[in-house]
Amino acid sequence: MTEQPAGDHAADSRHARYGTLPERIRFEDMTEDAATGPGGAANASYNPESAWNFYSCLAVDLGL
């Protein structure tokens, strides 16, 4: 007499629904190399005199 535990039916139905895990993606496939302009694009438009416009400061917001 062979009796299967109740969990086997649930495991079989999960396997039938979801199957196997997806294949692994290599790290090299997830990254991309991109060329930037001279000096870097992020630093090209930096203006230190107007930089305060882009940052939030509680003291400035309260008018202190």
N, CA, C and O of each residue as an XYZ file, in Angstrom:
256
protein
N       0.837     -1.176      0.000
C       0.000      0.000      0.000
C       0.881      1.237      0.000
O       1.643      1.488      0.934
N       0.755      1.986     -1.055
C       1.518      3.231     -1.130
C       0.552      4.393     -1.067
O      -0.369      4.512     -1.875
N       0.784      5.239     -0.096
C      -0.040      6.431      0.051
C       0.833      7.658     -0.189
O       1.932      7.782      0.351
N       0.316      8.546     -1.004
C       1.056      9.775     -1.260
C       0.584     10.849     -0.293
O      -0.614     10.984     -0.046
N       1.524     11.614      0.253
C       1.099     12.717      1.128
C       0.304     13.757      0.348
O       0.389     13.833     -0.878
N      -0.461     14.544      1.071
C      -1.318     15.551      0.429
C      -0.488     16.616     -0.266
O      -0.961     17.233     -1.221
N       0.740     16.848      0.189
C       1.588     17.868     -0.403
C       2.043     17.529     -1.808
O       2.352     18.431     -2.586
N       2.092     16.248     -2.153
C       2.539     15.857     -3.495
C       1.580     16.350     -4.569
O       2.012     16.759     -5.646
N       0.295     16.314     -4.285
C      -0.678     16.797     -5.271
C      -0.490     18.306     -5.499
O      -0.556     18.781     -6.632
N      -0.257     19.042     -4.421
C      -0.041     20.484     -4.544
C       1.259     20.769     -5.283
O       1.321     21.679     -6.110
N       2.294     19.993     -4.986
C       3.578     20.184     -5.665
C       3.456     19.865     -7.148
O       4.032     20.559     -7.985
N       2.712     18.823     -7.472
C       2.520     18.469     -8.887
C       1.754     19.559     -9.626
O       2.084     19.881    -10.768
N       0.750     20.120     -8.999
C      -0.023     21.165     -9.676
C       0.809     22.435     -9.842
O       0.685     23.118    -10.859
N       1.671     22.769     -8.845
C       2.566     23.923     -8.997
C       3.541     23.714    -10.133
O       3.785     24.619    -10.930
N       4.100     22.513    -10.205
C       5.059     22.221    -11.271
C       4.383     22.260    -12.640
O       4.984     22.718    -13.612
N       3.159     21.791    -12.725
C       2.440     21.831    -13.992
C       2.135     23.263    -14.399
O       2.140     23.586    -15.587
N       1.870     24.123    -13.422
C       1.515     25.505    -13.750
C       2.736     26.346    -14.068
O       2.755     27.073    -15.062
N       3.760     26.249    -13.225
C       4.908     27.135    -13.363
C       6.094     26.490    -14.074
O       6.956     27.200    -14.590
N       6.153     25.194    -14.110
C       7.241     24.512    -14.805
C       8.569     24.719    -14.117
O       8.711     24.453    -12.923
N       9.545     25.197    -14.875
C      10.891     25.394    -14.337
C      11.213     26.875    -14.260
O      10.497     27.716    -14.804
N      12.287     27.169    -13.582
C      12.734     28.555    -13.476
C      13.273     29.034    -14.822
O      13.752     28.226    -15.617
N      13.200     30.334    -15.083
C      13.761     30.842    -16.337
C      15.281     30.719    -16.321
O      15.900     30.617    -15.262
N      15.862     30.731    -17.502
C      17.316     30.610    -17.602
C      17.976     31.848    -17.019
O      17.417     32.944    -17.058
N      19.174     31.658    -16.478
C      19.923     32.768    -15.895
C      20.403     33.708    -16.991
O      20.723     33.289    -18.103
N      20.443     34.988    -16.646
C      20.966     36.005    -17.559
C      22.337     36.398    -17.056
O      22.506     36.740    -15.885
N      23.319     36.349    -17.945
C      24.680     36.688    -17.546
C      24.769     38.176    -17.256
O      24.033     38.978    -17.830
N      25.692     38.541    -16.344
C      25.881     39.940    -15.977
C      26.290     40.764    -17.194
O      25.869     41.912    -17.339
N      27.096     40.192    -18.055
C      27.551     40.908    -19.257
C      26.378     41.268    -20.169
O      26.431     42.269    -20.883
N      25.330     40.461    -20.145
C      24.158     40.736    -20.976
C      23.251     41.803    -20.357
O      22.410     42.375    -21.049
N      23.416     42.073    -19.058
C      22.579     43.062    -18.386
C      23.182     44.456    -18.415
O      22.485     45.421    -18.101
N      24.440     44.599    -18.776
C      25.094     45.904    -18.775
C      25.345     46.362    -20.196
O      25.370     45.563    -21.132
N      25.528     47.658    -20.340
C      25.760     48.221    -21.663
C      26.801     49.321    -21.541
O      26.728     50.163    -20.646
N      27.762     49.308    -22.439
C      28.771     50.357    -22.482
C      28.309     51.446    -23.439
O      27.911     51.172    -24.571
N      28.370     52.678    -22.965
C      27.956     53.800    -23.800
C      29.045     54.865    -23.765
O      29.582     55.181    -22.703
N      29.360     55.403    -24.912
C      30.370     56.446    -25.001
C      29.772     57.773    -24.535
O      28.610     58.071    -24.812
N      30.564     58.555    -23.835
C      30.109     59.865    -23.381
C      30.913     60.940    -24.080
O      31.970     60.677    -24.653
N      30.406     62.129    -24.024
C      31.103     63.252    -24.634
C      32.305     63.655    -23.808
O      32.521     63.113    -22.724
N      33.087     64.591    -24.300
C      34.258     65.033    -23.540
C      33.837     65.702    -22.233
O      32.949     66.555    -22.217
N      34.479     65.308    -21.154
C      34.162     65.879    -19.849
C      32.959     65.256    -19.186
O      32.670     65.576    -18.033
N      32.256     64.392    -19.856
C      31.070     63.753    -19.287
C      29.847     64.622    -19.473
O      29.928     65.841    -19.328
N      28.744     64.032    -19.784
C      27.518     64.783    -20.052
C      26.921     65.382    -18.775
O      26.286     66.436    -18.825
N      27.118     64.722    -17.644
C      26.520     65.213    -16.406
C      27.181     66.506    -15.934
O      26.506     67.373    -15.379
N      28.464     66.646    -16.143
C      29.174     67.829    -15.674
C      29.122     68.987    -16.666
O      29.476     70.113    -16.316
N      28.689     68.730    -17.884
C      28.729     69.758    -18.921
C      27.749     70.905    -18.640
O      28.033     72.047    -19.001
N      26.620     70.631    -18.014
C      25.621     71.674    -17.808
C      25.581     72.171    -16.365
O      24.611     72.823    -15.979
N      26.580     71.892    -15.573
C      26.582     72.303    -14.170
C      26.938     73.774    -14.049
O      27.960     74.222    -14.568
N      26.090     74.517    -13.364
C      26.324     75.929    -13.107
C      26.266     76.129    -11.597
O      25.176     76.080    -11.027
N      27.399     76.352    -10.925
C      27.390     76.426     -9.462
C      26.576     77.585     -8.905
O      26.114     77.509     -7.766
N      26.386     78.650     -9.668
C      25.626     79.794     -9.165
C      24.133     79.519     -9.096
O      23.438     80.093     -8.257
N      23.632     78.654     -9.962
C      22.201     78.358     -9.935
C      21.914     76.946     -9.423
O      20.793     76.461     -9.573
N      22.896     76.281     -8.826
C      22.697     74.922     -8.353
C      21.699     74.866     -7.201
O      21.048     73.839     -7.010
N      21.563     75.938     -6.433
C      20.636     75.931     -5.308
C      19.184     75.789     -5.761
O      18.329     75.419     -4.956
N      18.889     76.072     -7.019
C      17.527     75.944     -7.536
C      17.067     74.490     -7.610
O      15.866     74.223     -7.606
N      17.999     73.560     -7.676
C      17.657     72.172     -7.912
C      17.663     71.325     -6.652
O      17.320     70.145     -6.719
N      18.035     71.871     -5.521
C      18.103     71.101     -4.295
C      17.092     71.635     -3.297
O      16.852     72.840     -3.226
N      16.510     70.744     -2.539
C      15.536     71.134     -1.541
C      16.246     71.296     -0.203
O      17.041     70.446      0.198
N      15.957     72.373      0.468
C      16.532     72.646      1.772
C      15.404     73.132      2.667
O      14.681     74.065      2.316
N      15.257     72.502      3.816
C      14.162     72.858      4.708
C      14.266     74.305      5.175
O      13.249     74.990      5.277
N      15.478     74.781      5.461
C      15.654     76.162      5.911
C      15.228     77.144      4.826
O      14.596     78.155      5.132
N      15.558     76.870      3.573
C      15.154     77.743      2.467
C      13.645     77.664      2.270
O      12.997     78.681      2.023
N      13.083     76.462      2.378
C      11.646     76.308      2.207
C      10.861     77.067      3.266
O       9.777     77.580      2.987
N      11.399     77.144      4.482
C      10.725     77.851      5.552
C      11.032     79.333      5.565
O      10.439     80.091      6.333
N      11.957     79.748      4.718
C      12.323     81.157      4.640
C      13.225     81.590      5.773
O      13.200     82.758      6.159
N      14.007     80.703      6.310
C      14.911     81.043      7.407
C      16.223     81.593      6.905
O      17.098     81.929      7.704
